[in-house]
Amino acid sequence: MSDAINTSFRHADLAEELTAEITSGRYAVGERFPTEQELQARFGIGRHTVREALKMMTEQGLLGRRRKTGTTVLSNRPISQFVHSLRNIHSLLDFAHSTKLAIDHVGFIGILSSTSPEYAGLADGRYLRVAGIRSKISDGKPLCWAEIMIPERYSPQRSEIQDGNSPLYELVAKQHGLKLEVVEQEVSALELPRQLALKLGAPDEIAGLLVKRRYYTSMGEMFEMTNNLYPASRFTVHMTVRQRA
């Protein structure tokens, strides 16, 4: 790449490429990994992009980072869990860029709050429902069953949905000129349906985790809700809370 900063290269893209190099054997377990400065020079990207990529790979168990000894390779395969670090709204939304949705269903459904407890929090009306298996881009392994609900008036083009190149909340926001202001996340435990456990390649899993997210505009209007249902062993939330000065 050129010496110019490549602003289109996201940290998830970098993490995916470096993970592929580790799994292919370019960097052996126990070997020293390139420094932040070396990666910046090689890919022509900024320091923040490199740091976030290395942080993602560390959370996946691929790398170990120590202040004095630098970064070393700990594993040639990401751990099966998806560790989601929450630092700000951008780290929450990184999930959509480090995973890919294989769509099984797209269609409109009617919601009545009195008869649809699984969609609690949605106003009565018609919604576009997009559902399928979400997998990690780094290794293609299934993570969860995902359902995305979008009010009919905000439905994106079907062709854009099927392309799968952008998260749906980004398509909706861009198409309708919306500004994402708040994301609410709620995690609850439940029994994992047997049929879904088999579909996710987790036949022995009984416990599940439902991660529900609601996306709000700056005017307080919810324009998307997602339900992601995981085998319990595949999802961990890491949260850092700091005291204000």
Secondary structure, DSSP 8 states (H G I E B T S, - for coil): --SS--TT--HHHHHHHHHHHHHTTSS-TTSB---HHHHHHHHT--HHHHHHHHHHHHHTTSEEEETTTEEEE--SS--SSEEEEESSHHHHHHHHHHEEEEEEEEEEEEE-TTT-GGGTT--SEEEEEEEEEEEETTT--EEEEEEEEEEGGG---HHHHHH--S-HHHHHHHHHT--EEEEEEEEEEEE--HHHHHHTT-TT--EEEEEEEEEEETTS-EEEEEEEEEEGGGEEEEE------
